[in-house]
Amino acid sequence: MSTRLGRSLRTRLALFASIAMLLLNIVVSAFVLYGVRNEVADIRAHEVSGKAVRVLLMVKRKRLPQVLEAGGLDGIQVVDPSGRPVAWTRNLAGYPRLTTMIPHKDQANDAATLCDLPAFPRRCEMVVALVAYEPDGEWVIYSFSPAVPWYIAAEVLLFQAGVTTVLVLLTWFGVSRVVARTLAPVSSITRRLAEIAAGGGGMRVPVPTNDDEIRALAETSNQTLQRLETALEQQTMAMERQRRFAGDASHDLRSPITAMRAQVEDALLHPDDVDWRETCHEVLASLDRLQAIVADLLMLTKLDSGAPDNREPMDLGDLAAEETARPRAKQVITTLETGVIVYGDRLQLARLLTNLLDNAERHAESQIIVTLRRQGGEAVLEVVDDGAGIAPDQREVVFERFTRLDASRSRDVGGTGLGLPIAREIATAHLGTLTIEDSDSGARFVLRLPLEEE
């Protein structure tokens, strides 16, 4: 039970509120009892005084008998100016003056609650004193009646206990309901998070309609879950890309190795019939392809790891002129604007241009067009071939690693499937973009890099 109370916020708050209500009712009841008792005591004193007035009149009229009728009181005692009892009710006969505590000086009447009087042992009495002023001095009439108890009456105590019980129960019920309604969204969020942890449904928690702290909690939780979901999707996609990349890399690396093994084994089986020079050239070609794949993989690893590079302001037109000046099997036509300054690594940007030109050379029919210009705050370099082009739905696919479109595999035997991915990685690392855009003929690769501020 204690564990349950300790864990349930609803129960704890209802319990604390009920205890607070109980304490408040006890304090209020004490003040109420005190005030009501004083009022009842005053009323009782007036009643006793009223019953004793007849004796006062007897003193005034000189008709005071020695034995008096109680008249509904516990007793009456009359004391003369010398302090000697001269009249009394039967139960007070023979007793000396029962009290000198009242009346106080110069008071015609007085009242007090006195306990353990000689005539009333082990009990408290309300004593009312009336003073009769006579020529021979002050006569005092003492009237005795049961004292008003602190709780006034059992009915009053039971009434207050009942009111306190009802208020405590209402407090428990009200606070419990309010807390339950307030925390209902939290319970929904908790259940939803448990379902998410168990792998059930989308990663979102219900958002309450009330604009309060719990709504802010739910919205923040959803934002966190959204970022987590995005991160998990990205991680899943990255793992899938890594798996495909590993599979493609192993396949592309295995192909030249398998070719070399087959060539060497065939030569060893028929050593006398083999043209060793030709065999060596074939093995070297396979080694060149293997070396190109390994070099591209190392370049991608360097780009992925964010390895430091040597960046400096440079003229992209000069770099493009150098790269396009190299001998190629297809005609290269250039239109290069001078003074296009960018901030970058010369070797990486040269590799980017080389990869674009190599790709264009493999797919062009007869010529490659290279243009460079300023556009806004960017340097725009275009490499266009007059080949078959690339379908719009395949323009992003070619930038995936080890991707070679089926339609062009026969013409792409010299590629590793990593040239264009490397080119895009270099562009991204230089805060630029590399895309394929519409063209009248062939494929049109567009590189955009931010210009160096002067």
C-alpha positions in Angstrom: 0.0 0.0 0.0 2.8 2.4 0.9 4.5 1.7 -2.4 1.2 2.4 -4.2 0.8 5.7 -2.4 4.4 6.6 -3.0 4.1 6.0 -6.8 0.7 7.5 -7.5 0.9 11.3 -7.9 -2.9 11.4 -8.0 -3.2 9.5 -4.6 -0.4 11.6 -3.0 -1.9 14.9 -4.0 -5.4 13.8 -2.9 -4.0 12.6 0.4 -2.0 15.8 1.0 -5.1 18.0 0.2 -7.3 15.9 2.5 -4.8 16.2 5.4 -4.6 20.0 4.8 -8.4 20.2 4.8 -8.6 18.1 8.0 -6.1 20.3 9.8 -7.9 23.5 8.6 -11.2 22.1 9.8 -9.7 21.3 13.2 -8.4 24.8 13.6 -11.6 26.4 12.4 -13.7 24.1 14.6 -11.6 25.0 17.6 -12.2 28.7 17.0 -15.9 28.1 16.3 -16.3 26.0 19.5 -14.5 28.6 21.5 -16.8 31.4 20.2 -20.0 29.4 20.5 -19.1 28.2 24.0 -18.6 31.8 25.2 -21.9 32.7 23.7 -23.6 29.7 25.3 -21.9 30.5 28.6 -23.2 34.1 28.4 -26.7 32.8 27.7 -26.5 30.4 30.6 -25.3 33.1 32.9 -28.3 35.3 32.0 -30.6 32.4 32.6 -29.1 31.7 36.0 -29.3 35.4 36.8 -32.9 35.5 35.8 -33.7 32.6 38.2 -31.8 34.2 41.0 -33.6 37.6 40.7 -36.5 36.4 42.8 -34.1 35.9 45.7 -32.7 39.4 45.2 -36.2 40.7 45.5 -36.7 38.8 48.7 -33.6 40.5 50.1 -34.8 43.9 49.0 -38.3 43.3 50.6 -36.9 41.8 53.8 -38.8 38.6 53.2 -35.8 36.2 52.9 -36.4 32.7 54.3 -33.5 30.7 55.6 -34.3 27.7 53.3 -34.8 28.6 49.6 -36.3 26.6 46.7 -33.7 25.7 44.1 -35.9 26.7 41.2 -34.1 24.7 38.6 -30.6 25.5 39.9 -28.0 23.3 41.5 -28.1 25.5 44.6 -28.5 29.1 46.0 -26.5 30.7 48.9 -27.1 34.2 50.3 -24.3 35.9 52.2 -24.8 38.9 54.4 -22.5 42.0 54.5 -20.3 40.2 57.2 -19.7 37.3 54.8 -21.8 34.8 56.7 -24.4 32.6 54.9 -27.9 33.5 56.0 -30.0 31.6 53.5 -29.5 28.5 51.3 -31.1 25.7 49.4 -31.3 22.4 51.2 -28.3 20.9 49.6 -26.1 23.8 50.7 -27.2 23.8 54.3 -24.3 24.0 56.8 -21.7 25.0 54.2 -19.6 28.2 54.8 -19.4 30.8 52.0 -18.5 28.8 49.0 -16.4 31.4 47.1 -14.9 34.8 47.5 -13.6 35.0 43.9 -16.7 36.8 42.7 -18.1 39.3 42.6 -15.2 41.6 41.8 -15.1 45.0 43.4 -17.8 47.5 42.3 -19.6 45.0 40.2 -23.3 44.5 40.8 -23.3 41.1 39.2 -20.6 38.7 38.1 -20.2 35.2 36.7 -17.5 32.6 36.6 -16.9 28.9 36.1 -15.4 27.3 39.3 -14.4 23.8 39.9 -14.1 21.6 43.0 -16.1 23.8 45.3 -16.7 22.2 48.7 -20.4 21.5 47.9 -19.7 20.3 44.4 -16.5 18.2 44.4 -14.9 16.8 41.2 -17.2 19.0 39.0 -17.3 22.5 37.6 -20.2 24.9 38.2 -21.2 28.1 36.7 -21.5 30.6 39.6 -23.5 33.8 39.2 -23.2 36.4 41.9 -25.9 39.2 42.3 -25.2 42.1 44.7 -28.1 43.6 46.7 -27.1 47.0 48.1 -28.8 47.5 51.5 -28.3 50.1 54.2 -26.3 47.7 56.3 -24.0 46.7 53.4 -23.8 44.5 50.3 -25.7 41.2 50.3 -24.5 38.6 47.7 -26.7 36.0 46.2 -24.7 33.0 44.7 -26.5 30.9 42.2 -25.0 27.6 41.0 -25.7 25.8 37.7 -23.8 23.1 35.7 -20.9 24.6 33.7 -21.0 24.7 29.9 -18.5 21.9 28.8 -15.7 22.8 26.2 -17.6 20.9 23.5 -20.9 22.6 24.5 -22.9 19.5 23.7 -22.3 16.1 22.2 -24.5 17.0 19.3 -22.3 20.0 18.4 -19.2 17.8 18.5 -20.9 15.2 16.3 -22.1 17.9 13.9 -18.6 19.3 13.5 -17.1 15.9 13.1 -19.6 15.1 10.4 -18.9 18.3 8.6 -15.2 17.7 8.8 -15.6 14.2 7.4 -17.8 15.3 4.5 -15.3 18.1 3.6 -12.3 15.8 3.8 -14.1 13.2 1.6 -15.2 15.9 -0.9 -11.6 17.2 -1.0 -10.2 13.8 -1.7 -12.8 13.1 -4.4 -12.4 16.6 -6.0 -8.6 16.7 -6.0 -8.5 13.1 -7.2 -10.8 13.9 -10.1 -9.0 17.1 -11.0 -5.6 15.6 -10.9 -6.8 12.6 -12.8 -8.2 14.8 -15.6 -5.1 16.9 -15.5 -2.8 13.9 -15.8 -4.9 12.0 -18.3 -2.8 13.4 -21.2 0.3 12.4 -19.4 -1.1 8.9 -19.0 -1.8 8.8 -22.8 1.7 10.1 -23.5 3.1 7.4 -21.3 1.1 4.6 -22.9 2.0 5.9 -26.4 5.7 6.0 -25.5 5.5 2.4 -24.1 3.9 1.4 -27.5 6.7 3.2 -29.3 9.3 1.4 -27.2 7.6 -1.9 -28.0 7.8 -1.0 -31.7 4.1 -0.2 -32.3 3.0 2.5 -34.8 4.4 5.8 -35.7 6.6 7.8 -33.4 4.2 10.4 -32.2 2.4 11.1 -28.9 -1.1 12.6 -28.5 -1.2 16.4 -28.0 -3.9 17.6 -25.6 -6.2 20.4 -26.6 -5.5 22.6 -23.5 -2.8 25.2 -24.0 -0.7 24.3 -20.9 2.6 22.8 -19.8 1.5 19.3 -20.7 0.7 20.4 -24.3 4.2 21.9 -24.4 5.6 18.6 -23.2 3.7 16.6 -25.8 4.8 19.0 -28.6 8.4 18.9 -27.5 8.3 15.1 -27.2 6.9 14.9 -30.8 9.7 17.2 -32.0 12.2 15.0 -30.3 10.6 11.8 -31.7 10.5 13.3 -35.1 14.2 14.1 -35.0 14.8 10.6 -33.6 12.7 9.0 -36.4 14.5 11.1 -39.0 17.8 10.0 -37.5 16.8 6.4 -37.5 15.6 6.6 -41.1 18.8 8.2 -42.1 20.8 5.6 -40.2 18.7 2.8 -41.9 19.3 4.4 -45.3 23.0 4.9 -44.5 23.3 1.2 -43.5 21.4 0.1 -46.6 23.7 2.3 -48.7 26.7 1.0 -46.9 25.5 -2.6 -47.5 24.9 -1.9 -51.2 28.2 0.0 -51.4 30.1 -3.0 -49.8 28.3 -5.4 -52.2 29.0 -3.3 -55.2 32.6 -2.6 -54.2 33.3 -6.2 -53.6 31.7 -7.1 -57.0 33.7 -4.4 -58.9 36.9 -5.3 -57.1 36.3 -9.0 -57.8 35.8 -8.5 -61.5 39.3 -7.4 -62.4 40.8 -9.9 -59.9 38.8 -12.7 -61.5 39.8 -11.6 -65.0 43.5 -11.5 -64.0 43.3 -15.0 -62.3 41.6 -16.5 -65.4 44.2 -15.0 -67.7 47.1 -16.2 -65.6 45.6 -19.7 -65.1 44.9 -20.0 -68.8 48.5 -19.0 -69.6 49.8 -21.5 -67.1 47.8 -24.3 -68.6 49.2 -23.7 -72.1 52.5 -21.9 -71.6 53.8 -22.8 -75.0 50.8 -21.4 -76.8 50.5 -18.1 -74.9 51.5 -14.7 -76.2 53.0 -13.6 -72.9 53.4 -10.0 -74.0 49.7 -9.8 -74.8 48.8 -11.6 -71.6 50.9 -9.1 -69.6 49.1 -6.2 -71.3 45.7 -7.8 -70.4 46.7 -8.3 -66.8 48.1 -4.7 -66.6 44.7 -3.4 -68.0 42.9 -5.3 -65.2 45.4 -3.9 -62.7 44.8 -0.4 -64.0 41.1 -0.9 -63.4 41.7 -2.3 -60.0 43.9 0.6 -59.1 41.4 3.1 -60.4 38.6 1.5 -58.2 40.9 1.5 -55.1 41.9 5.2 -55.7 38.3 6.2 -56.0 37.4 4.3 -52.9 40.2 6.1 -51.0 39.0 9.4 -52.3 35.5 8.7 -51.1 36.8 7.7 -47.7 38.7 10.9 -47.5 35.7 13.0 -48.4 33.4 11.1 -46.1 35.7 11.5 -43.1 36.1 15.2 -43.7 39.8 15.1 -44.0 41.5 18.5 -44.1 42.3 19.9 -47.5 44.4 22.8 -48.9 42.0 25.5 -49.9 42.9 28.8 -51.4 41.5 31.5 -53.7 41.9 30.3 -57.3 40.7 31.1 -60.8 38.3 28.4 -61.9 38.7 29.4 -65.5 42.4 28.7 -65.5 41.8 25.3 -63.9 39.2 24.4 -66.4 41.5 25.5 -69.3 44.2 23.2 -68.0 42.0 20.2 -67.7 40.3 20.7 -71.0 43.6 21.1 -72.8 44.6 17.5 -72.1 44.2 15.2 -75.2 40.9 13.4 -75.5 39.2 11.1 -78.0 36.3 13.6 -78.4 36.5 17.2 -79.4 36.3 19.6 -76.5 34.8 23.1 -77.1 35.3 25.7 -74.3 33.8 29.1 -73.5 35.5 30.1 -70.3 35.0 33.5 -68.6 38.2 34.8 -66.9 38.5 36.0 -63.4 36.0 33.6 -61.9 37.6 33.3 -58.4 36.5 30.5 -56.0 37.8 29.3 -52.7 38.8 25.6 -52.9 41.2 22.8 -53.0 42.9 22.8 -56.4 43.5 19.1 -56.5 40.0 18.2 -55.5 38.4 20.6 -58.0 40.7 19.3 -60.7 39.5 15.8 -59.9 35.9 17.0 -60.1 36.5 18.4 -63.6 38.4 15.4 -64.7 35.6 13.1 -63.6 33.0 15.1 -65.5 35.1 15.2 -68.6 35.8 11.5 -68.5 32.1 10.7 -68.1 31.2 13.0 -71.0 34.0 11.5 -73.2 32.6 8.0 -72.6 29.1 9.0 -73.6 29.6 11.7 -76.2 29.1 11.0 -79.9 31.6 13.5 -81.2 32.1 16.6 -79.0 32.0 18.0 -75.4 31.1 21.6 -74.7 32.5 23.2 -71.5 31.3 26.7 -70.4 32.1 28.8 -67.4 30.4 32.0 -66.3 29.4 34.2 -63.4 25.8 34.1 -62.4 24.7 36.1 -59.3 27.1 35.2 -56.5 28.1 31.9 -58.1 30.5 30.4 -60.5 28.5 28.2 -63.0 30.4 25.5 -64.9 28.6 23.3 -67.5 29.8 20.1 -69.2 27.5 19.1 -72.0 28.0 16.0 -74.3 26.1 15.1 -77.5 25.3 11.6 -76.4 22.1 9.9 -75.7 21.4 11.9 -72.5 20.0 10.8 -69.2 16.3 10.3 -68.5 14.9 12.8 -65.8 14.0 9.9 -63.4 17.6 8.7 -63.6 19.4 12.0 -63.0 19.9 11.4 -59.3 20.5 7.7 -59.6 23.8 8.3 -61.5 25.2 10.0 -58.4 24.9 6.9 -56.3 28.0 4.9 -55.9 28.8 2.1 -58.3 25.9 3.1 -60.5 26.1 2.6 -64.2 22.9 2.9 -66.2 21.9 -0.3 -68.1 21.6 1.5 -71.4 25.1 2.8 -71.3 27.0 -0.2 -69.7 28.4 -1.1 -73.1 29.9 2.4 -73.5 30.9 2.7 -69.8 33.4 -0.1 -69.5 36.1 2.3 -68.5 34.3 3.8 -65.6 34.3 2.6 -62.0 30.9 3.8 -61.1 32.4 6.2 -58.6 33.4 9.2 -60.7 30.1 11.1 -60.5 29.6 10.4 -56.8 33.1 11.7 -56.1 32.4 14.8 -58.1 29.2 15.5 -56.2 30.9 14.9 -52.8 33.7 17.4 -53.8 31.0 20.0 -54.9 29.2 19.6 -51.6 32.4 19.8 -49.6 33.0 23.2 -51.3 29.4 24.4 -50.4 28.3 24.0 -54.0 26.0 21.8 -56.0 26.3 19.4 -58.9 23.2 18.5 -60.8 22.0 17.3 -64.2 19.7 19.8 -66.0 17.7 19.8 -69.2 19.6 19.9 -72.5 18.7 19.9 -76.2 21.0 17.0 -76.7 23.0 14.7 -74.5 23.6 15.1 -70.8 24.2 18.6 -69.2 26.1 18.6 -65.9 25.9 21.9 -64.0 28.4 22.8 -61.2 27.6 25.8 -59.0 30.2 27.1 -56.5 30.1 30.2 -54.4 32.4 33.0 -55.7 35.2 34.2 -53.4 34.4 37.6 -51.9 36.7 40.3 -53.1 
